[in-house]
Amino acid sequence: MSLRPFLRTLSAVLIVSLLNLGMLQTAGAAAIDTQAAIALEDRAAVTARIDERLAREDVRQAMQSLGVDPEQARERVAALTDAEVLQLDGKLAQLPAAGDGGWILLVIVLGVLIYLFASGKLSYR
């Protein structure tokens, strides 16, 4: 029995194995602390409340009458920092439930958007 075919097969297997070593991919995962997880959940809840208020028909009509695209307003709210989102939600919580609240909400949203554009934190494409 010859050793030569065995060595050729072994060499081929080793070559293929070594070539595949460069293709290994690893996944990295890291644990986050409880405060960070709570902050993410809080931001999601607050953003959902703001989006719910912006989705109201009377608010949409008021924004459109002032020339503001409601979808752009929602995108801009999503781009706010955590502190700005909490501040906006606090102002919205103080508004009356019906009637003039849509106008006040619109003024607040527009004020925040103007501030973001003026400070350079947000830019129009």
C-alpha positions as a Markdown table, in Angstrom:
| # | Residue | x | y | z |
|---|---|---|---|---|
| 1 | Met | 0.0 | 0.0 | 0.0 |
| 2 | Ser | 1.4 | 3.3 | -1.0 |
| 3 | Leu | 1.5 | 6.3 | 1.3 |
| 4 | Arg | 1.4 | 8.8 | -1.6 |
| 5 | Pro | -2.5 | 8.9 | -2.3 |
| 6 | Phe | -3.1 | 9.4 | 1.5 |
| 7 | Leu | -0.7 | 12.3 | 1.6 |
| 8 | Arg | -2.3 | 13.9 | -1.4 |
| 9 | Thr | -5.7 | 13.7 | 0.1 |
| 10 | Leu | -4.5 | 15.0 | 3.4 |
| 11 | Ser | -2.8 | 17.9 | 1.7 |
| 12 | Ala | -5.9 | 18.8 | -0.2 |
| 13 | Val | -8.0 | 18.7 | 3.0 |
| 14 | Leu | -5.5 | 20.9 | 4.8 |
| 15 | Ile | -5.3 | 23.4 | 2.0 |
| 16 | Val | -9.1 | 23.8 | 1.8 |
| 17 | Ser | -9.3 | 24.0 | 5.6 |
| 18 | Leu | -6.6 | 26.7 | 5.8 |
| 19 | Leu | -8.3 | 28.7 | 3.0 |
| 20 | Asn | -11.5 | 28.7 | 4.9 |
| 21 | Leu | -10.0 | 30.0 | 8.1 |
| 22 | Gly | -10.0 | 33.6 | 6.7 |
| 23 | Met | -13.8 | 33.3 | 6.1 |
| 24 | Leu | -14.7 | 32.8 | 9.7 |
| 25 | Gln | -17.2 | 35.3 | 11.0 |
| 26 | Thr | -17.8 | 36.0 | 14.7 |
| 27 | Ala | -20.7 | 37.7 | 16.2 |
| 28 | Gly | -20.2 | 40.1 | 19.1 |
| 29 | Ala | -22.7 | 40.7 | 21.8 |
| 30 | Ala | -22.6 | 42.9 | 24.8 |
| 31 | Ala | -24.8 | 43.2 | 27.8 |
| 32 | Ile | -26.4 | 46.6 | 28.6 |
| 33 | Asp | -27.2 | 47.9 | 32.0 |
| 34 | Thr | -30.7 | 48.2 | 33.3 |
| 35 | Gln | -30.8 | 52.0 | 33.1 |
| 36 | Ala | -29.9 | 51.9 | 29.4 |
| 37 | Ala | -32.7 | 49.3 | 28.7 |
| 38 | Ile | -35.2 | 51.4 | 30.7 |
| 39 | Ala | -34.2 | 54.6 | 28.8 |
| 40 | Leu | -34.7 | 52.8 | 25.5 |
| 41 | Glu | -38.1 | 51.6 | 26.5 |
| 42 | Asp | -39.1 | 55.1 | 27.9 |
| 43 | Arg | -38.0 | 56.8 | 24.7 |
| 44 | Ala | -40.0 | 54.3 | 22.6 |
| 45 | Ala | -43.1 | 54.9 | 24.7 |
| 46 | Val | -42.7 | 58.7 | 24.7 |
| 47 | Thr | -42.1 | 58.7 | 20.9 |
| 48 | Ala | -45.2 | 56.5 | 20.4 |
| 49 | Arg | -47.3 | 59.0 | 22.4 |
| 50 | Ile | -46.1 | 61.9 | 20.4 |
| 51 | Asp | -46.7 | 60.1 | 17.1 |
| 52 | Glu | -50.2 | 59.2 | 18.3 |
| 53 | Arg | -50.9 | 62.9 | 18.9 |
| 54 | Leu | -49.4 | 63.9 | 15.6 |
| 55 | Ala | -51.6 | 61.3 | 13.8 |
| 56 | Arg | -54.8 | 63.0 | 14.9 |
| 57 | Glu | -56.8 | 64.3 | 12.0 |
| 58 | Asp | -57.2 | 67.8 | 13.4 |
| 59 | Val | -53.5 | 68.2 | 14.1 |
| 60 | Arg | -52.7 | 66.9 | 10.6 |
| 61 | Gln | -55.1 | 69.4 | 9.0 |
| 62 | Ala | -53.6 | 72.2 | 11.1 |
| 63 | Met | -50.1 | 71.3 | 10.0 |
| 64 | Gln | -51.0 | 71.1 | 6.4 |
| 65 | Ser | -52.8 | 74.5 | 6.5 |
| 66 | Leu | -49.5 | 75.9 | 7.8 |
| 67 | Gly | -47.5 | 74.2 | 5.0 |
| 68 | Val | -45.9 | 71.5 | 7.2 |
| 69 | Asp | -45.9 | 68.0 | 5.9 |
| 70 | Pro | -47.1 | 65.7 | 8.7 |
| 71 | Glu | -44.8 | 62.9 | 7.7 |
| 72 | Gln | -41.8 | 65.2 | 7.8 |
| 73 | Ala | -42.8 | 66.3 | 11.2 |
| 74 | Arg | -42.9 | 62.7 | 12.4 |
| 75 | Glu | -39.5 | 62.1 | 11.0 |
| 76 | Arg | -38.1 | 65.1 | 12.7 |
| 77 | Val | -39.6 | 64.1 | 16.0 |
| 78 | Ala | -37.8 | 60.7 | 15.6 |
| 79 | Ala | -34.5 | 62.6 | 15.1 |
| 80 | Leu | -34.8 | 64.5 | 18.4 |
| 81 | Thr | -32.5 | 63.7 | 21.3 |
| 82 | Asp | -33.8 | 61.9 | 24.4 |
| 83 | Ala | -34.0 | 65.2 | 26.4 |
| 84 | Glu | -35.8 | 67.0 | 23.6 |
| 85 | Val | -38.3 | 64.2 | 23.2 |
| 86 | Leu | -39.0 | 64.2 | 27.0 |
| 87 | Gln | -39.4 | 68.0 | 26.9 |
| 88 | Leu | -41.8 | 67.9 | 24.0 |
| 89 | Asp | -43.8 | 65.1 | 25.7 |
| 90 | Gly | -44.0 | 67.2 | 28.9 |
| 91 | Lys | -45.3 | 70.2 | 26.9 |
| 92 | Leu | -47.9 | 68.0 | 25.1 |
| 93 | Ala | -49.1 | 66.5 | 28.3 |
| 94 | Gln | -50.0 | 70.0 | 29.6 |
| 95 | Leu | -52.2 | 70.7 | 26.6 |
| 96 | Pro | -56.0 | 70.5 | 26.8 |
| 97 | Ala | -57.5 | 67.2 | 25.5 |
| 98 | Ala | -59.6 | 68.8 | 22.8 |
| 99 | Gly | -60.3 | 72.1 | 21.1 |
| 100 | Asp | -57.4 | 74.5 | 20.9 |
| 101 | Gly | -54.8 | 71.8 | 21.8 |
| 102 | Gly | -54.1 | 71.0 | 18.2 |
| 103 | Trp | -52.9 | 74.6 | 17.5 |
| 104 | Ile | -50.7 | 74.7 | 20.7 |
| 105 | Leu | -49.3 | 71.3 | 19.8 |
| 106 | Leu | -48.5 | 72.5 | 16.3 |
| 107 | Val | -46.8 | 75.7 | 17.7 |
| 108 | Ile | -44.7 | 73.6 | 20.0 |
| 109 | Val | -43.7 | 71.1 | 17.3 |
| 110 | Leu | -42.9 | 73.9 | 14.9 |
| 111 | Gly | -40.9 | 75.7 | 17.6 |
| 112 | Val | -38.8 | 72.6 | 18.3 |
| 113 | Leu | -38.2 | 72.1 | 14.6 |
| 114 | Ile | -37.2 | 75.7 | 14.1 |
| 115 | Tyr | -34.8 | 75.5 | 17.0 |
| 116 | Leu | -33.3 | 72.3 | 15.6 |
| 117 | Phe | -32.8 | 73.8 | 12.2 |
| 118 | Ala | -31.4 | 77.0 | 13.6 |
| 119 | Ser | -28.9 | 75.2 | 15.9 |
| 120 | Gly | -27.7 | 73.0 | 13.0 |
| 121 | Lys | -28.7 | 69.7 | 14.7 |
| 122 | Leu | -31.1 | 69.0 | 11.9 |
| 123 | Ser | -30.7 | 69.9 | 8.3 |
| 124 | Tyr | -33.0 | 69.6 | 5.3 |
| 125 | Arg | -31.7 | 67.2 | 2.7 |
